[in-house]
Amino acid sequence: MTDYLIWILLTSLWCWGFHNAFEPDEIFGKIGDWLRSKISEQVLKPFIGCPICMPSVHGTFIYLHACQGDYSVTGWLMFVVAASGLNYVIYNLFPPTDINVKNHY
């Protein structure tokens, strides 16, 4: 159980770090700008655009690695929702100015 919680925390940190790396003036900022000019925002959200949405894609791959063959749909769903929820809590504790999470649908 402790390992599961650590993987959720690491997933959350990964999503925030990955998101920030593609922001303007960051290490992959030029790639992020190019992607934003070519791909719709709705498609980019689970990949680089929204840390709350990103666990759906990034968390799935991390979950598959963390489970080491002991997969379950329920475990995956709980993992992704927990990581997304943690990112939402972090967002509300330290709201960034570059994401409009309240109206991002």
C-alpha positions as CSV (number, residue, x, y, z in Angstrom):
1,M,0.0,0.0,0.0
2,T,2.8,2.4,0.8
3,D,4.4,1.7,-2.6
4,Y,1.1,2.5,-4.3
5,L,0.9,5.9,-2.5
6,I,4.5,6.7,-3.3
7,W,3.8,5.9,-7.0
8,I,0.8,8.3,-6.9
9,L,2.9,11.0,-5.4
10,L,5.6,10.4,-8.0
11,T,3.0,10.5,-10.8
12,S,1.7,13.8,-9.5
13,L,5.2,15.3,-9.4
14,W,6.0,13.9,-12.9
15,C,2.9,15.6,-14.3
16,W,3.7,19.0,-12.8
17,G,7.3,18.8,-13.9
18,F,6.4,17.6,-17.4
19,H,3.8,20.3,-17.7
20,N,6.2,23.0,-16.6
21,A,9.0,21.8,-18.9
22,F,6.8,22.6,-21.9
23,E,5.8,26.1,-20.7
24,P,7.2,29.2,-22.6
25,D,10.8,30.0,-21.7
26,E,11.4,26.6,-20.2
27,I,13.6,23.8,-21.5
28,F,11.1,22.4,-23.9
29,G,9.2,25.7,-24.3
30,K,9.8,26.0,-28.0
31,I,8.5,22.5,-28.6
32,G,5.5,23.3,-26.4
33,D,4.8,26.5,-28.4
34,W,5.1,24.6,-31.7
35,L,2.7,21.8,-30.4
36,R,0.2,24.4,-29.2
37,S,0.3,26.0,-32.7
38,K,-0.3,22.7,-34.5
39,I,-2.6,20.7,-32.1
40,S,-5.8,21.8,-30.4
41,E,-5.7,22.6,-26.7
42,Q,-8.3,19.8,-26.0
43,V,-5.9,17.2,-27.4
44,L,-2.8,18.6,-25.7
45,K,-4.4,18.7,-22.2
46,P,-3.7,15.1,-21.2
47,F,-0.2,15.2,-22.7
48,I,1.3,18.6,-21.7
49,G,-1.4,21.1,-21.1
50,C,-3.2,20.4,-17.8
51,P,-1.5,18.7,-14.8
52,I,-5.0,17.7,-13.5
53,C,-5.8,15.9,-16.9
54,M,-2.3,14.5,-17.4
55,P,-2.5,11.5,-15.0
56,S,-5.0,10.0,-17.4
57,V,-2.2,9.4,-19.9
58,H,1.0,9.7,-18.0
59,G,-0.5,7.9,-15.0
60,T,-1.6,4.9,-17.1
61,F,2.0,4.3,-18.2
62,I,3.3,4.8,-14.7
63,Y,0.6,2.4,-13.3
64,L,1.5,-0.3,-15.8
65,H,5.1,0.0,-14.7
66,A,4.4,0.2,-11.0
67,C,2.1,-2.8,-10.9
68,Q,4.6,-5.1,-12.5
69,G,2.1,-7.4,-14.1
70,D,-0.6,-7.3,-11.4
71,Y,-3.0,-5.0,-13.3
72,S,-6.6,-4.4,-12.5
73,V,-9.1,-1.9,-14.0
74,T,-10.2,-0.9,-10.5
75,G,-6.6,-0.3,-9.4
76,W,-5.8,1.7,-12.5
77,L,-8.9,3.8,-12.1
78,M,-8.1,4.5,-8.4
79,F,-4.5,5.3,-9.3
80,V,-5.4,7.8,-12.0
81,V,-8.2,9.5,-10.1
82,A,-6.0,9.8,-6.9
83,A,-3.1,11.3,-8.9
84,S,-5.5,13.7,-10.6
85,G,-7.1,14.6,-7.3
86,L,-3.7,15.2,-5.7
87,N,-2.8,17.5,-8.6
88,Y,-6.1,19.4,-8.1
89,V,-5.3,19.9,-4.4
90,I,-1.8,21.1,-5.3
91,Y,-3.4,23.5,-7.8
92,N,-5.7,24.9,-5.2
93,L,-3.0,25.3,-2.6
94,F,-0.6,27.0,-5.1
95,P,-2.6,28.2,-8.0
96,P,-0.5,28.9,-11.1
97,T,-1.4,31.8,-13.2
98,D,-1.0,30.0,-16.6
99,I,-3.8,27.3,-16.2
100,N,-7.5,28.0,-16.0
101,V,-8.5,24.7,-14.4
102,K,-11.9,25.8,-13.3
103,N,-13.1,26.3,-16.9
104,H,-10.9,23.9,-18.8
105,Y,-13.6,21.8,-20.4
